[in-house]
Amino acid sequence: MAEASTSSHGEWFYADVPVFRGFASVMEPALYKRLPDDWVIGLTDVVQSTQAIAEHRYKAVNMAGAAVVAAVKNMLGRTARERGAGGPRDIPFVFGGDGASFAVPAIDQDRARDVLARTGAWVRDELKLTMRLALVPVAAVRAAGLDVLVARFAPSDNVAYAMFAGGGLAWAEAAMKRGDFAVPPAPPGARPDLSGLYCRFAEIPSRRGLILSVLIVPAGGDPDRFRAVIEDVVALAEAGPDRSGPVPPGGGPLHWPPAGTELEARARRGARTPLILWRLAVLAWTVGHHWIMRRNVRIGGFETRTYLRQLVENSDFRKFGDGLRMTIDCPPELADAVEALLRDAAAAGVVRYGLYRQDAALITCFTPSASESNHMHFIDGARGGYAAAAELLKTGSL
């Protein structure tokens, strides 16, 4: 992707990046703006996520991946209140299934480091997973000859998700996996603020044949040909009903007790609070939640039908972060067409890719306030998803 225009430096840079609608435009260079040099990129990644998947712990892996997004956004909200600001600053981030990446201005660098350390400690202590953590200066990316460009894609009027280009995010991820720019986890007992992070919806079965996890990255060839391949794949997905989104009208399945009870209890509790008490508390809360959702009850500013409609609209099932990631619900024929297109592009040296077929999707929710419309819903495959697609890409088992 060609170099995009430069925006001014400062902590409010991201708020000035224009929002675009229509995911088919995701490869348009003019939509992307350069992150300021004094910003930093935070990254997380669950180590040996494929083993956790084999142990049927992918809901925990997804929770770990989304945790840092919730923790950083809650930190910014708290900071805004302390400063007496009108509202929290928005930041660019991307959820990757078994990890996430985000960027913050220099003024928040120390807070971001603390949040990363606390999130790593929570993942270790509560989920029994190991997480890589890193904080990479944008200036270091540019010193390596790459760039970090961001755009804002709005799937609805309620939320916007960041798209990353320029090669810098991929470079930072590789640096993290080498152990560079590492942030050590905090000591046992440290906790991030994970308010609003929960997993109450059950697996979402495919309605069209299969759930396809898609991961496509450049192979180092012609960037124009890479752009054309991405646009062709997106066009195939967009042609499907509801743009191939996995979340059906009316939202995901709800059962009681919810599948994520244990994870929610571990996210909510403090280090010294007995887990059994939080399990009981979550069960009590979710009884009320289940009753409200099933009966379409309106309570205060919350209305069930509105929330579920927004859930579908706000779902984060397609993104670009130096490569395309999608979780789509499609018939086998569409998956075959995507695979044939990518096989030819890989043979021509244009892309590297991983595709993973499964029967259901997972949803992980971040709802800071149920009465507001800016709740976010991260979608992944239920049998391995992005992590499985990445493993296929890494091993070349296509």
Secondary structure, DSSP 8 states (H G I E B T S, - for coil): ----EE---STTTGGGS-EE--GGGTT-GGG-EE--TT-EEEEEEETTHHHHHHTT-HHHHHHHHHHHHHHHHHHHHHHHHHHT-SS-----EEE-SSEEEEEE-GGGHHHHHHHHHHHHHHHHHHS---EEEEEEEHHHHHHTT-B-EEEEE-SSSS--EEEEESBHHHHHHHHHHHTTTB-----TT-----TTEE--B--EE-SSSEEEEEEEEE-SS-HHHHHHHHHHHHHHHHTSGGGG-SS-TT-S-B-SS-TTHHHHHHHHS-TTS-HHHHHHHHHHHHHHHHHHHHTT-EETTEEHHHHHHHHHHHEE-EEEBSSEEEEEEE-HHHHHHHHHHHHHHHHTTSEEEEEEEESEEEEEEE-S-TTSS--EEEEEETTSHHHHHHHHHHHT--
